[in-house]
Amino acid sequence: MFFNSLNKSISQFVRRLRHETLWLTPVPPRRVNRFVKWLAPGLLVKRWLFLSVGGVLLVGFGLMTWLKLTPVFYTVQFVGATLRFITDLIPSYFSGPLAIIAGLLFILWGQTRTLGAITEVLLPGSETELVDVLMQQRRLSRGPKIVVLGGGTGLSNLLRGLKQFSSNITAIVTVADDGGSSGRLRREIGMLPPGDIRNCLTALADEEKLLTELFQYRFKAGSGLVGHSFGNLFLTAINEITGDLEQAIAASSKVLAVRGQVLPSTLSDVKLWAQLSDGRYVEGESNITKAGGRIITIGCTPNHPPA
């Protein structure tokens, strides 16, 4: 009953997110030119384009004023003579629109080639247009602010869906895991368990699939390496270098281009304990799972760890 209500609440929340963020998604027509996309609302490009044009006009005005308008006089005479010559050969009702169309085509072609060159530098080998990336980032940055708390695979699966609607996500992850690779690193090195943190980082990652798979890769051979994941070892190494798990998480977030942020629930060495209905007292998250039975009381050591 509880899980049915929880699933229903999550479904309603996701539907509301879709409704609230739908209007933020620019929907340009198919096969629209990349230059036209740059003029889409919300990219904050048009204002800077107009500012640049205004700057060029202001520089021209300054030069003309400095030179006492002498170049303007000769320029106007030259332009007038040129226009009279052209209109004598080609009627103005034809030459005027033709010149406008040619000028617009040159502007469009030049800007398209310029933006294409920038895209090749910033996104080499990618089929995604730079403007599409900017449009997506702008849409996600305007999404709702979401805070999630938890751990395990449930939290990472939830984050994987939420990142499609917002980049303003803060995941607060439990650090009580003591099994598997995380438990070994916790016992042998004395660091907080990185497993759930790694899962949340890869869930929020906006990077190449290969890099995400690298963080999730688990060694299958090698003395001392079997069972460890590369992401856990990466976090452990940075934690050893910086001496701070939060800095290690921040560095990993940059590598994976994480949408949002991941924070440990506490920096204290927390251990779960449970009192079962048959009177047994079990300590350790993995041991509680293995023990079975009905849990009467659950807590952690220390009792009130700082957040």
TAPEGI-V630648 format. One record per residue. N is the residue number from 1. PHI is phi in radians with two decimals (NA if undefined). BURIAL is b if it has 9 or more other ideal C-beta (glycine too) atoms within 8 Angstrom, else e. D_FIRST is the distance of its C-alpha to the first C-alpha in Angstrom with 2 decimals. Layout:
n=N phi=PHI burial=BURIAL d_first=D_FIRST
n=N phi=PHI burial=BURIAL d_first=D_FIRST
This chain:
n=1 phi=NA burial=e d_first=0.00
n=2 phi=-1.10 burial=e d_first=3.79
n=3 phi=-1.21 burial=e d_first=5.54
n=4 phi=-1.12 burial=e d_first=5.18
n=5 phi=-1.14 burial=e d_first=6.32
n=6 phi=-1.14 burial=e d_first=8.65
n=7 phi=-1.09 burial=e d_first=10.03
n=8 phi=-1.13 burial=e d_first=10.68
n=9 phi=-1.14 burial=e d_first=12.42
n=10 phi=-1.13 burial=b d_first=14.41
n=11 phi=-1.09 burial=e d_first=15.48
n=12 phi=-1.12 burial=e d_first=16.70
n=13 phi=-1.14 burial=e d_first=18.50
n=14 phi=-1.15 burial=b d_first=20.21
n=15 phi=-1.10 burial=e d_first=21.34
n=16 phi=-1.17 burial=e d_first=22.79
n=17 phi=-1.06 burial=b d_first=24.54
n=18 phi=-1.07 burial=b d_first=26.09
n=19 phi=-1.16 burial=e d_first=27.31
n=20 phi=-1.31 burial=b d_first=28.78
n=21 phi=-1.73 burial=b d_first=30.49
n=22 phi=-1.10 burial=e d_first=31.77
n=23 phi=-1.23 burial=e d_first=34.85
n=24 phi=-1.45 burial=b d_first=35.72
n=25 phi=-1.59 burial=e d_first=36.29
n=26 phi=-1.14 burial=b d_first=39.93
n=27 phi=-2.08 burial=e d_first=40.33
n=28 phi=-1.28 burial=e d_first=43.96
n=29 phi=-1.12 burial=e d_first=45.49
n=30 phi=-1.13 burial=e d_first=45.77
n=31 phi=1.04 burial=e d_first=48.79
n=32 phi=-1.29 burial=e d_first=49.48
n=33 phi=-1.15 burial=e d_first=51.92
n=34 phi=-1.07 burial=b d_first=50.64
n=35 phi=-1.16 burial=b d_first=53.09
n=36 phi=-1.16 burial=b d_first=51.58
n=37 phi=-1.07 burial=b d_first=48.10
n=38 phi=-1.13 burial=b d_first=49.51
n=39 phi=-1.64 burial=e d_first=50.18
n=40 phi=-1.15 burial=b d_first=46.55
n=41 phi=-1.09 burial=e d_first=45.17
n=42 phi=1.68 burial=b d_first=43.41
n=43 phi=-1.51 burial=b d_first=45.26
n=44 phi=1.04 burial=e d_first=47.86
n=45 phi=-1.74 burial=e d_first=50.63
n=46 phi=-1.05 burial=e d_first=52.71
n=47 phi=-1.10 burial=e d_first=53.63
n=48 phi=-1.32 burial=e d_first=55.01
n=49 phi=-1.14 burial=e d_first=56.80
n=50 phi=-1.14 burial=e d_first=58.53
n=51 phi=-1.13 burial=e d_first=59.33
n=52 phi=-1.14 burial=e d_first=61.00
n=53 phi=-1.08 burial=e d_first=63.04
n=54 phi=-1.08 burial=e d_first=64.08
n=55 phi=-1.13 burial=e d_first=65.15
n=56 phi=-1.10 burial=e d_first=67.33
n=57 phi=-1.11 burial=e d_first=68.98
n=58 phi=-1.17 burial=e d_first=69.57
n=59 phi=-1.10 burial=e d_first=71.22
n=60 phi=-1.08 burial=e d_first=73.43
n=61 phi=-1.09 burial=e d_first=74.40
n=62 phi=-1.12 burial=e d_first=75.26
n=63 phi=-1.12 burial=b d_first=77.46
n=64 phi=-1.12 burial=b d_first=79.25
n=65 phi=-1.16 burial=e d_first=79.92
n=66 phi=-1.12 burial=e d_first=81.11
n=67 phi=-1.61 burial=e d_first=83.52
n=68 phi=1.04 burial=e d_first=84.75
n=69 phi=1.14 burial=e d_first=83.38
n=70 phi=-1.06 burial=e d_first=86.06
n=71 phi=-1.10 burial=b d_first=83.67
n=72 phi=-1.14 burial=e d_first=82.05
n=73 phi=-1.06 burial=e d_first=85.39
n=74 phi=-1.21 burial=e d_first=86.18
n=75 phi=-1.15 burial=e d_first=82.64
n=76 phi=-1.11 burial=e d_first=82.77
n=77 phi=-1.09 burial=e d_first=86.19
n=78 phi=-1.13 burial=e d_first=84.98
n=79 phi=-1.11 burial=e d_first=81.87
n=80 phi=-1.08 burial=e d_first=84.00
n=81 phi=-1.12 burial=e d_first=86.55
n=82 phi=-1.13 burial=e d_first=83.88
n=83 phi=-1.14 burial=e d_first=82.20
n=84 phi=-1.12 burial=e d_first=85.57
n=85 phi=-1.12 burial=e d_first=86.36
n=86 phi=-1.18 burial=b d_first=83.02
n=87 phi=-1.22 burial=b d_first=83.21
n=88 phi=-1.22 burial=e d_first=86.77
n=89 phi=-1.48 burial=e d_first=85.50
n=90 phi=-2.17 burial=e d_first=82.12
n=91 phi=-0.98 burial=e d_first=81.50
n=92 phi=-1.13 burial=e d_first=79.22
n=93 phi=-1.19 burial=e d_first=76.87
n=94 phi=-1.86 burial=e d_first=76.10
n=95 phi=-1.22 burial=b d_first=76.55
n=96 phi=-1.09 burial=e d_first=74.38
n=97 phi=-1.04 burial=e d_first=71.14
n=98 phi=-1.11 burial=b d_first=71.88
n=99 phi=-1.15 burial=e d_first=72.15
n=100 phi=-1.11 burial=e d_first=68.91
n=101 phi=-1.10 burial=e d_first=66.99
n=102 phi=-1.10 burial=e d_first=68.57
n=103 phi=-1.11 burial=e d_first=67.69
n=104 phi=-1.12 burial=e d_first=64.05
n=105 phi=-1.14 burial=e d_first=63.84
n=106 phi=-1.11 burial=e d_first=65.38
n=107 phi=-1.10 burial=e d_first=62.93
n=108 phi=-1.09 burial=b d_first=59.95
n=109 phi=-1.13 burial=e d_first=61.25
n=110 phi=-1.10 burial=e d_first=62.05
n=111 phi=-1.17 burial=b d_first=58.70
n=112 phi=-1.11 burial=b d_first=56.81
n=113 phi=-1.15 burial=e d_first=58.83
n=114 phi=-1.12 burial=e d_first=58.37
n=115 phi=-1.15 burial=b d_first=54.58
n=116 phi=-1.13 burial=b d_first=54.57
n=117 phi=-1.14 burial=e d_first=56.60
n=118 phi=-1.13 burial=b d_first=54.24
n=119 phi=-1.10 burial=b d_first=51.22
n=120 phi=-1.09 burial=e d_first=53.02
n=121 phi=-1.35 burial=e d_first=53.48
n=122 phi=-1.41 burial=e d_first=49.99
n=123 phi=-2.25 burial=b d_first=48.06
n=124 phi=-1.14 burial=e d_first=50.43
n=125 phi=1.28 burial=e d_first=49.57
n=126 phi=-1.72 burial=e d_first=46.51
n=127 phi=-1.47 burial=e d_first=46.10
n=128 phi=-1.41 burial=e d_first=44.14
n=129 phi=-1.30 burial=e d_first=46.28
n=130 phi=-1.05 burial=b d_first=46.59
n=131 phi=-1.14 burial=b d_first=46.03
n=132 phi=-1.17 burial=b d_first=42.70
n=133 phi=-1.12 burial=b d_first=41.60
n=134 phi=-1.14 burial=b d_first=42.75
n=135 phi=-1.11 burial=b d_first=41.02
n=136 phi=-1.17 burial=e d_first=37.69
n=137 phi=-1.11 burial=b d_first=38.18
n=138 phi=-1.13 burial=b d_first=39.16
n=139 phi=-1.12 burial=b d_first=36.09
n=140 phi=-1.19 burial=b d_first=33.73
n=141 phi=-1.17 burial=e d_first=35.66
n=142 phi=-1.65 burial=e d_first=34.98
n=143 phi=-1.27 burial=b d_first=31.23
n=144 phi=-1.16 burial=b d_first=28.85
n=145 phi=-1.50 burial=e d_first=28.79
n=146 phi=-2.19 burial=b d_first=25.57
n=147 phi=-2.13 burial=e d_first=24.77
n=148 phi=-2.17 burial=b d_first=22.07
n=149 phi=-2.21 burial=e d_first=21.55
n=150 phi=2.67 burial=b d_first=20.36
n=151 phi=-3.01 burial=e d_first=21.64
n=152 phi=1.28 burial=e d_first=21.32
n=153 phi=-1.25 burial=e d_first=20.89
n=154 phi=-1.08 burial=e d_first=17.82
n=155 phi=-1.16 burial=b d_first=20.11
n=156 phi=-1.14 burial=b d_first=22.99
n=157 phi=-1.15 burial=b d_first=21.11
n=158 phi=-1.13 burial=b d_first=19.93
n=159 phi=-1.13 burial=b d_first=23.56
n=160 phi=-1.07 burial=b d_first=24.96
n=161 phi=-1.47 burial=e d_first=23.41
n=162 phi=-1.16 burial=b d_first=24.13
n=163 phi=-1.19 burial=b d_first=27.78
n=164 phi=-1.32 burial=e d_first=28.42
n=165 phi=-2.00 burial=b d_first=28.13
n=166 phi=-2.82 burial=b d_first=29.70
n=167 phi=-1.86 burial=b d_first=31.86
n=168 phi=-1.62 burial=b d_first=31.18
n=169 phi=-1.97 burial=b d_first=28.41
n=170 phi=-2.13 burial=b d_first=28.34
n=171 phi=-1.84 burial=b d_first=26.24
n=172 phi=-1.79 burial=b d_first=26.23
n=173 phi=-1.88 burial=b d_first=25.70
n=174 phi=-1.21 burial=b d_first=25.20
n=175 phi=-2.27 burial=b d_first=28.24
n=176 phi=-1.86 burial=b d_first=27.18
n=177 phi=-1.12 burial=b d_first=27.21
n=178 phi=-2.38 burial=b d_first=29.80
n=179 phi=-2.02 burial=e d_first=29.47
n=180 phi=1.08 burial=b d_first=31.27
n=181 phi=-1.08 burial=b d_first=33.76
n=182 phi=-1.08 burial=b d_first=32.50
n=183 phi=-1.13 burial=b d_first=32.88
n=184 phi=-1.13 burial=b d_first=36.37
n=185 phi=-1.13 burial=b d_first=37.49
n=186 phi=-1.16 burial=b d_first=36.15
n=187 phi=-1.34 burial=e d_first=38.12
n=188 phi=-1.46 burial=e d_first=41.24
n=189 phi=-1.92 burial=e d_first=41.72
n=190 phi=1.52 burial=e d_first=39.82
n=191 phi=-1.67 burial=b d_first=37.96
n=192 phi=-1.18 burial=b d_first=34.37
n=193 phi=-1.10 burial=b d_first=32.07
n=194 phi=-1.62 burial=b d_first=32.39
n=195 phi=-1.04 burial=b d_first=29.85
n=196 phi=-1.15 burial=b d_first=26.85
n=197 phi=-1.13 burial=b d_first=29.42
n=198 phi=-1.06 burial=b d_first=31.07
n=199 phi=-1.07 burial=b d_first=27.92
n=200 phi=-1.22 burial=b d_first=27.32
n=201 phi=-1.10 burial=b d_first=31.01
n=202 phi=-1.20 burial=b d_first=31.07
n=203 phi=-1.17 burial=b d_first=27.91
n=204 phi=-1.61 burial=b d_first=29.74
n=205 phi=-1.18 burial=b d_first=33.10
n=206 phi=-2.14 burial=e d_first=35.22
n=207 phi=-2.13 burial=e d_first=37.87
n=208 phi=-1.04 burial=e d_first=39.16
n=209 phi=-1.07 burial=e d_first=36.88
n=210 phi=-1.09 burial=e d_first=39.38
n=211 phi=-1.18 burial=b d_first=39.20
n=212 phi=-1.13 burial=b d_first=35.41
n=213 phi=-1.12 burial=e d_first=35.65
n=214 phi=-1.10 burial=b d_first=38.34
n=215 phi=-1.14 burial=b d_first=36.12
n=216 phi=-1.61 burial=b d_first=33.48
n=217 phi=-1.13 burial=b d_first=36.19
n=218 phi=-2.03 burial=b d_first=36.00
n=219 phi=-1.15 burial=b d_first=39.33
n=220 phi=-1.91 burial=e d_first=39.75
n=221 phi=-2.66 burial=e d_first=43.19
n=222 phi=1.86 burial=e d_first=45.51
n=223 phi=-1.12 burial=e d_first=46.09
n=224 phi=1.49 burial=e d_first=43.70
n=225 phi=-1.77 burial=e d_first=42.00
n=226 phi=-1.01 burial=b d_first=39.84
n=227 phi=1.61 burial=e d_first=36.14
n=228 phi=-1.39 burial=b d_first=36.84
n=229 phi=-1.73 burial=b d_first=35.80
n=230 phi=-1.07 burial=b d_first=38.44
n=231 phi=-1.07 burial=b d_first=36.30
n=232 phi=-1.10 burial=b d_first=35.83
n=233 phi=-1.19 burial=b d_first=39.59
n=234 phi=-1.10 burial=b d_first=40.37
n=235 phi=-1.10 burial=b d_first=38.38
n=236 phi=-1.12 burial=b d_first=40.00
n=237 phi=-1.11 burial=e d_first=43.46
n=238 phi=-1.17 burial=b d_first=43.14
n=239 phi=-1.09 burial=b d_first=41.70
n=240 phi=-1.20 burial=b d_first=44.79
n=241 phi=-1.25 burial=e d_first=47.10
n=242 phi=-1.55 burial=b d_first=45.77
n=243 phi=1.28 burial=e d_first=44.53
n=244 phi=-2.54 burial=e d_first=41.51
n=245 phi=-1.14 burial=b d_first=38.06
n=246 phi=-1.11 burial=b d_first=37.51
n=247 phi=-1.18 burial=b d_first=40.74
n=248 phi=-1.11 burial=b d_first=39.71
n=249 phi=-1.16 burial=b d_first=36.48
n=250 phi=-1.10 burial=e d_first=38.57
n=251 phi=-1.15 burial=b d_first=41.06
n=252 phi=-1.14 burial=b d_first=38.44
n=253 phi=-1.11 burial=b d_first=36.90
n=254 phi=-1.20 burial=e d_first=40.36
n=255 phi=-1.09 burial=e d_first=40.84
n=256 phi=-1.61 burial=b d_first=37.60
n=257 phi=0.90 burial=b d_first=37.96
n=258 phi=-1.26 burial=b d_first=34.50
n=259 phi=-1.54 burial=b d_first=32.99
n=260 phi=1.87 burial=b d_first=32.06
n=261 phi=-2.50 burial=e d_first=32.22
n=262 phi=-2.10 burial=b d_first=30.58
n=263 phi=-2.25 burial=b d_first=30.97
n=264 phi=-1.27 burial=b d_first=30.35
n=265 phi=-1.15 burial=b d_first=28.36
n=266 phi=-2.78 burial=b d_first=31.39
n=267 phi=-1.77 burial=e d_first=34.70
n=268 phi=-1.49 burial=e d_first=34.62
n=269 phi=-1.39 burial=e d_first=34.27
n=270 phi=-1.67 burial=b d_first=30.80
n=271 phi=-2.24 burial=b d_first=29.53
n=272 phi=-1.42 burial=b d_first=26.16
n=273 phi=-2.45 burial=b d_first=26.20
n=274 phi=-2.51 burial=b d_first=23.80
n=275 phi=-1.83 burial=b d_first=24.44
n=276 phi=-1.60 burial=b d_first=22.83
n=277 phi=-1.16 burial=e d_first=22.37
n=278 phi=-1.54 burial=e d_first=25.51
n=279 phi=1.65 burial=e d_first=27.59
n=280 phi=-1.25 burial=e d_first=27.94
n=281 phi=-1.96 burial=e d_first=28.37
n=282 phi=-2.06 burial=b d_first=27.55
n=283 phi=-2.05 burial=e d_first=28.77
n=284 phi=1.84 burial=b d_first=27.99
n=285 phi=-1.04 burial=b d_first=24.87
n=286 phi=-1.16 burial=b d_first=25.84
n=287 phi=-1.21 burial=b d_first=26.76
n=288 phi=-1.12 burial=b d_first=23.44
n=289 phi=-1.14 burial=e d_first=21.75
n=290 phi=-1.26 burial=e d_first=24.45
n=291 phi=-1.17 burial=b d_first=24.45
n=292 phi=1.20 burial=e d_first=21.11
n=293 phi=1.47 burial=e d_first=20.12
n=294 phi=-1.59 burial=e d_first=17.89
n=295 phi=-1.50 burial=b d_first=18.69
n=296 phi=-1.60 burial=e d_first=19.99
n=297 phi=-2.39 burial=e d_first=21.60
n=298 phi=-2.38 burial=e d_first=21.87
n=299 phi=-2.81 burial=e d_first=24.61
n=300 phi=-2.49 burial=b d_first=27.33
n=301 phi=-2.11 burial=e d_first=31.09
n=302 phi=-1.19 burial=e d_first=32.74
n=303 phi=-1.14 burial=e d_first=30.62
n=304 phi=-2.25 burial=e d_first=31.06
n=305 phi=-1.20 burial=b d_first=32.05
n=306 phi=-1.18 burial=e d_first=33.49
n=307 phi=-1.33 burial=e d_first=31.54
